[in-house]
Amino acid sequence: MKLLFAIALSTLLLLPSLGNMIVYANFKINQDEISKTICVQKKLEFNTCNGRCELQKSLKQFEDNEKKMNNHLKEKTELVYVQNNTEMNHSVVIPYFSTQKNYITFDKKPISIALSNFRPPSYFI
């Protein structure tokens, strides 16, 4: 299940960078139909275009859409600063002096060794 999830996420991350290849693959699959119906030079007897003009249009349209999306995202990016205002009670705090030792000295040898590390619960993984 984890492997399937990792493959799906990787594919989603790589999909935008593979956009040109997807357009090209779609063109190659439908090239005969495109050259017969959509191509500008379809009426010519010796058509050397074979629908490549339509491929160039599709690639240009894809790049324009990509640039438009990037510009749109740049416009929408805003920094939002949140400041929590809390009421502070500025009362006088009496200092507390302790006679207890609050520090560790390394004069003695260690008594035991912890061989286990903290591991989060498995449902987080």
N, C-alpha and C positions, 0 to 999 in steps of 0.2 A: 504494500500500500504506500509506504514511504517512497519507494522507487518510482512508482507511478506518479505520485504527487510531485516529486523532484523533476521528472521528465516533463510534466505538464507545465510547471513554472518556468523551466528552462526554455521550452518552446514559446511560451508567451513573451519571455524577455527577448528572444531572438527574432520574433516575428516582425517587428518594425524594421529591423535591419535587413530583412530578406524581402522587402517589398518589391524591389526591382526584379528580383528573380521570380517572384510570384506573377508579376505582370508579364514577364517574358515567357514563363511556362504557360500561362493562359493563352498568350499569343500563339505559341507553337502548337498547342492542342487544337486551336480553332483557326489555324492559318489558312487552310483551304477555303473555309467558309468566309473568312474575312476578305481574302483576295478576290472572291467571286461576288460578294455583296457590298462591302463597305469601301473597298479600295477606290481611290480616285482614278487610277489608271486601269480600271477593270475592263473598259471598252477597247483598250488597245490590243492588237493581235499578239504582239510579242511583249507581254507584260513582264518586265524584269523586277518590278517592285515587289510582287507577291505579298502585298499587305504590310511591308515594312514601314510605309508612311504612317499607317494606323498605329503601328508599334511605337514609333517616335512620338506621335500625339499622346498615346497612353502614358508613356514614360514622362513626358513633359507635364502632363496633367497630374501625375502622381507626385512629381517633385514640387509643383506649385502648391498642391494640397499640403504637402509636408511642411513647406516653408510657411504657409498660412497658419497651420496648427502651431508651429514653433513661435511665430509672432503673437498668436492669440494667447499662448501660455505665458509668454513674457509679459504681456499686458495684464494678465490676470494675477500674476505673482505679486503678492503683497506680504509685507511683514506685519504681523499683528503682535503687538506687545501688550501683555496683560500684567497689570500691577494689582496685587491684592493689598488693599488698605485694611490694616487691622488697628484697632484701638490699643494703644500702649498705656498701661498703667505704670506711671513713673513714680512708684513709691520707693522709699528708702529700704534697702535690703541690708540687714545686719550681717556682717561677715561671720562666718563660722570657722572656727579654728579647731582642728582635730589633732589629737595626740596619737592617733593611729597611723601606722606606716602604710602609705598608699602607693608604694613603688616596689618593684621587684629587683632583688639583687641576684647576681649570678655567682655568688660565692661557692655554692654547693653544686654537685653534679646533678643532672636531671634524674628524676625518679623513674619516669616511664616515657615511652615514645608513642605518639599517636600514629598508627599505621593506616588508618582509614581517612579518606577525604570526604568532604561533604558532596553529596550527589543529589541533584534535584529529583523530585518525583518523576517517574517515567511518563506520566501523562502530559508533561510539558514538552517532551521531545517528540 
